[in-house]
Amino acid sequence: ATDITVKIIRTFANMRNLIKANDFYVHQLKELEKRQLNYEIKSDEKFDKKVKIIGVGGGGSAIVEYLSNKYPNRYDSIILNSDKKALETKNVDKKILLQKDNTYGCGSNIVCGYTLITSDVIAQIKYFIERNRDIYIFVTLGGGCGTGSLKAISQEFINSNYRLNFILITPFKWEGIKKNERANEIIEQIKNDF
């Protein structure tokens, strides 16, 4: 059976910039790792094997880019996005373009994000990750690509022997009721599925 941790991060209404946000996500990830490894992680520490992190959608990709650039000795990363231009600007070695008719993102269309997770994309993700090791998946919820893709990815890994850690960031309140409803819906689905 799949080991799973779901870490839900409620965003702060007063968060002013991405660096502050990403430092907060680094802290959350370190706390999760600390509980699982039972010791404190130092930023300059060398490891035999890097921790595998996956960023899904625009927000998840931005967080993973930040982590892998700030801690290059610690994280091995891959990002997935349907927005080709946004994907190309990210300073991450491994990228998967979720291909569709145009090169733009999915907007708020979660069906778009869901249908872009093909068997080929799942094969690429499985090639990247390793069994019986912790994998951290970062997704900012509410948008189409991240939320829809997360739904498809999580369904694919039900009853597998991967150790998944979903770090899910909820939308700001000012982003609207619909985005928050979509976020809460996928959180409940993942909790129920696993």
ABEGO torsion letter per residue (X at the ends): XBBBBBBBBBBBAABABAAAAAAAAAAAAAAAAAAAAGBBBBAABBBABBBBBBBBEAAAAAAAAAAAAABAAABBBBBBBABAAAAAABBBABBBBBBBABABBAEABAAAAAAABBAAAAAAAAAABBBGBBBBBBBBBGBAAAAAAAAAAAAAABGBABBBBBBBBBBBAAAEAAAAAAAAAAAAAAAAAX
